[in-house]
C-alpha cells in the first residue's frame, strides 16, 4: 500500500497549518504500514474538526453524532469483525460530550483505536473551553479565564483500566504514525491523545509552546508499570512526555463475550 | 355456574404473586381454558402491594374485568387494600392465624396456608402451591392439570422441590373441593376438541412476543439500558443470546444504546434497542441519526406514565404524539402499535423487514399493560414469517468496485452495501451529504436528499401499511376506536354490544397514518368513541388532523391503570 491508496477526493475544510494535517498524514502513514485494503478499514467520528478527518481518507467512514463516535464504533466492530476500526475524535467530542462513553468503552475493551485530536479548545464552535483547556485561558464564554480544572485524559483512561494509553504530537508525524500503528495492532481499546495546535483559537498551546515542552519516552521507559504510567500521565507543564505510556495485554470484548 | 372467573393473587412484592399467577396460568392452559392475565405492581422489590390477576373462560378473553371473583391475600395489608375490589358474592381468601385477624367478614374464607405448608412440605414457601391447588379445587378442575402446570413452571427445579409443590397443591386442592362456596365458582368443563388442541397452545406476553419476534427476524445485535417496562425484552433476548448468536450489550445509557445499534446495523447486523418514554427521550437524537444516515433501526418504546419518572411500573398510551414526531428534522419513519402479544410478534418481524427495505428507523409503540399481560394463543407458526434483508449479497458485493451509498433513485432507496463486503469504500454522514456520502452545502442536493429521505420513502411506505382491524362497523350505531394495547377492550366491548350495533376500529400502525382506509371505515360513522390510556385523546386528534374526521366522545384513562371491559361497556351504554 502507498499513501495514494488512501487519498480521498474530498476537499479539506480545515484552516491552513491546522494541527489536524499532521495527524492526517500520520494516520495515512500508519494505514500504509498496516497493509490492509481501504475497504477493510472503518474510520468513525462524531462532530468537530477532528470528526471531518474520515472524509479525507479513502476508507469506510461513519461520521455520526457529537460525542457518540465510540458507541457507533463499538457497534460496528462488534457486528463486523473484519473491519479495522479507528475513531478520530476531539477533546470536546470524546472527553466532554462523550465522556461517559469513553469510560465504559474502556471497560468494554473492544478492539478499536481512538485518536483524540486534542487542541485544548472547541474549534468548530469558535473557541470555547474544552475539558482540556488550561486553567486561566480567556475565551468568549470563559471571560475571566477558565476556572474548571484541566482534565488529564490519560490519567482518566488509566484509572478506568485502559490497556493501551499513548500521547503524540501532531508535528512529530513519524513518531505519531508509529503510535497509531501500535494502537491499531494492539488487541483492545487503544487511546492516543494527540497534542494538536489550533492556529485560530488557541493562542497559548501553539506549535512553539508544545515543541519547547514535549520529549519522547525512550527505550528505557517501562510501559507496563501502571504507577509509573500514572505519574507520566500527570506530567504537564515544562515537560510533557509523548510516546506509549502504558501497554499491557488484556482480554478484549470479543474474547470476553465469546464466539 | 359462570362461564368465566377472575382470580386476583395479591401480596407484598417478593411474596410470589407472580409465581402463583404463572403456575395458575399453566394449570388453566393445560386444562384447555382460555385466559388473560395481567399484572399490577409497584416500583419496589420488597413490600408494598402487588397483584397478578388471571381471568379464565371457556371463550377467548382479552381484557381485565372490573372486579375479581376470588382474591387470594398473601399478607394482612392486602386484605384492607383489595377488599373494595371484590365482586359481589366473591370471596377473599385469608390466612386468619398468620394475619392475626380477630374475626372474619362474610366474604372471607380462611385457609391456613402457613400451617399447611409447614405440615406438608416443611416450608412456608410452599404456600404458593397450596393457593394454586386451592383455586383448581374451587373451580372444579381435574388434579392432573395441576400436576402438569406445576411441572411446567418448576421444570428447572429438582424432583424433590417439584414433588413438594405437587403435594402442597394437592392439600390446597382438597380444601378447594370442600369449600363452602363451591357451586358459585365451578367452571364449565372444556370440550374434547379444545382439550385435544392444548398441545398447540402457548402462553404469550408482550415482552416475550417482541423478543421472539426479534430473534425470529434475525436480530443479531441487541442493546438497551434497563428501564421498566421494557427490560424484560432484553432479559428474554439475553437468555437466548448464546444459542442464537446474538450480541446483547447493556449500554451505559440510552444514548449509547441507540448509537451502538446504529453502528452495528451500518456494519451489517440486524439491530434493535428498547426503552420506555424517558429513555426514548435520550434516544431521539439517535433516531434522527438513523434517518439521516439511512441506517435501518428497530426501536421499542414500552410506554409508562410520564412526564419524567412518572409511574415506573404502570401503564399509559401518552407517547403517541411524541414518537410520531420525535427527532429534529423531517424524515420517514414507521410507528407500529400492536394490540396483542400475537400481533406484537408478527409486527416485530415486519419492523425489521421494513427498516431494512426502506433504510429507516421503525418504532414499536407498546406499553406496560401489553408487555406484562399473558394470553393463550395458537403456537406461533415459525414458518410464516420470512426474513428479507434488502442488502447487496456477499456474492454480488465481491464485484462492486465503485459505490455511492446515497445514490439517487426513483424510490428514494439506494442499494445498500455492507462495508468490507464490497471492493469500494463508503462514506456515511450525519451532516447533509451528496450521493457519495461526503458533506455538502449545495442547495439543490439538499432538496433532493430531503425528498429521498422523506417524500419518496413515505410514498413507498403507504403501500406497506399495516391496515386497521375492524369489526361490526356496517350500520354501526357506535364505532369504538383505539390503538395499541386497548385492542382487547375494543374487541370485548364491541362483541358484548354487537347486537346493539357497536363495532370497533383498531390501529396497529399509527404512522404513516392509514388515512385512506380510515376514511373508508369511518366516513359514514354515526358516532365514534375513542378509547385511550391518555389524558388528551391523542389518537382522536391524530385522526382529525390526518382525515378531518371528528370523534364524538373520548373515553380517557390516565391513572396508570388499564381499562376494564365492564367499566367501558357501562360508559358506552347510555350512548346507544
HADDOCK unambig.tbl for C-alpha pairs under 7 A between the chains (distance, minus, plus):
assign (segid A and resid 38 and name CA) (segid B and resid 425 and name CA) 6.58 0.50 0.50
assign (segid A and resid 39 and name CA) (segid B and resid 419 and name CA) 6.75 0.50 0.50
assign (segid A and resid 39 and name CA) (segid B and resid 420 and name CA) 4.98 0.50 0.50
assign (segid A and resid 39 and name CA) (segid B and resid 423 and name CA) 6.04 0.50 0.50
assign (segid A and resid 39 and name CA) (segid B and resid 424 and name CA) 5.77 0.50 0.50
assign (segid A and resid 39 and name CA) (segid B and resid 425 and name CA) 4.93 0.50 0.50
assign (segid A and resid 40 and name CA) (segid B and resid 420 and name CA) 4.95 0.50 0.50
assign (segid A and resid 55 and name CA) (segid B and resid 438 and name CA) 6.72 0.50 0.50
assign (segid A and resid 59 and name CA) (segid B and resid 425 and name CA) 5.45 0.50 0.50
assign (segid A and resid 60 and name CA) (segid B and resid 419 and name CA) 6.77 0.50 0.50
assign (segid A and resid 60 and name CA) (segid B and resid 425 and name CA) 4.80 0.50 0.50
assign (segid A and resid 60 and name CA) (segid B and resid 426 and name CA) 4.90 0.50 0.50
assign (segid A and resid 60 and name CA) (segid B and resid 427 and name CA) 5.76 0.50 0.50
assign (segid A and resid 61 and name CA) (segid B and resid 426 and name CA) 6.28 0.50 0.50
assign (segid A and resid 61 and name CA) (segid B and resid 427 and name CA) 4.58 0.50 0.50
assign (segid A and resid 61 and name CA) (segid B and resid 428 and name CA) 5.79 0.50 0.50
assign (segid A and resid 62 and name CA) (segid B and resid 427 and name CA) 6.32 0.50 0.50
assign (segid A and resid 62 and name CA) (segid B and resid 428 and name CA) 4.89 0.50 0.50
assign (segid A and resid 62 and name CA) (segid B and resid 429 and name CA) 6.04 0.50 0.50
assign (segid A and resid 63 and name CA) (segid B and resid 428 and name CA) 6.12 0.50 0.50
assign (segid A and resid 63 and name CA) (segid B and resid 429 and name CA) 4.69 0.50 0.50
assign (segid A and resid 63 and name CA) (segid B and resid 430 and name CA) 6.08 0.50 0.50
assign (segid A and resid 64 and name CA) (segid B and resid 429 and name CA) 6.15 0.50 0.50
assign (segid A and resid 64 and name CA) (segid B and resid 430 and name CA) 5.23 0.50 0.50
assign (segid A and resid 65 and name CA) (segid B and resid 430 and name CA) 6.64 0.50 0.50
assign (segid A and resid 68 and name CA) (segid B and resid 259 and name CA) 6.66 0.50 0.50
assign (segid A and resid 71 and name CA) (segid B and resid 256 and name CA) 5.34 0.50 0.50
assign (segid A and resid 71 and name CA) (segid B and resid 259 and name CA) 5.47 0.50 0.50
assign (segid A and resid 71 and name CA) (segid B and resid 260 and name CA) 4.58 0.50 0.50
assign (segid A and resid 72 and name CA) (segid B and resid 259 and name CA) 5.04 0.50 0.50
assign (segid A and resid 72 and name CA) (segid B and resid 260 and name CA) 4.59 0.50 0.50
assign (segid A and resid 72 and name CA) (segid B and resid 262 and name CA) 6.41 0.50 0.50
assign (segid A and resid 72 and name CA) (segid B and resid 263 and name CA) 4.08 0.50 0.50
assign (segid A and resid 73 and name CA) (segid B and resid 263 and name CA) 6.13 0.50 0.50
assign (segid A and resid 74 and name CA) (segid B and resid 260 and name CA) 6.29 0.50 0.50
assign (segid A and resid 75 and name CA) (segid B and resid 260 and name CA) 4.34 0.50 0.50
assign (segid A and resid 75 and name CA) (segid B and resid 261 and name CA) 6.02 0.50 0.50
assign (segid A and resid 75 and name CA) (segid B and resid 263 and name CA) 4.55 0.50 0.50
assign (segid A and resid 75 and name CA) (segid B and resid 264 and name CA) 4.14 0.50 0.50
assign (segid A and resid 76 and name CA) (segid B and resid 263 and name CA) 4.54 0.50 0.50
assign (segid A and resid 76 and name CA) (segid B and resid 264 and name CA) 4.32 0.50 0.50
assign (segid A and resid 76 and name CA) (segid B and resid 266 and name CA) 6.77 0.50 0.50
assign (segid A and resid 76 and name CA) (segid B and resid 267 and name CA) 4.96 0.50 0.50
assign (segid A and resid 78 and name CA) (segid B and resid 264 and name CA) 6.90 0.50 0.50
assign (segid A and resid 79 and name CA) (segid B and resid 264 and name CA) 5.03 0.50 0.50
assign (segid A and resid 79 and name CA) (segid B and resid 267 and name CA) 6.00 0.50 0.50
assign (segid A and resid 79 and name CA) (segid B and resid 268 and name CA) 6.39 0.50 0.50
assign (segid A and resid 79 and name CA) (segid B and resid 269 and name CA) 5.66 0.50 0.50
assign (segid A and resid 80 and name CA) (segid B and resid 267 and name CA) 5.71 0.50 0.50
assign (segid A and resid 80 and name CA) (segid B and resid 268 and name CA) 6.67 0.50 0.50
assign (segid A and resid 83 and name CA) (segid B and resid 420 and name CA) 6.72 0.50 0.50
assign (segid A and resid 101 and name CA) (segid B and resid 256 and name CA) 6.96 0.50 0.50
assign (segid A and resid 104 and name CA) (segid B and resid 252 and name CA) 6.64 0.50 0.50
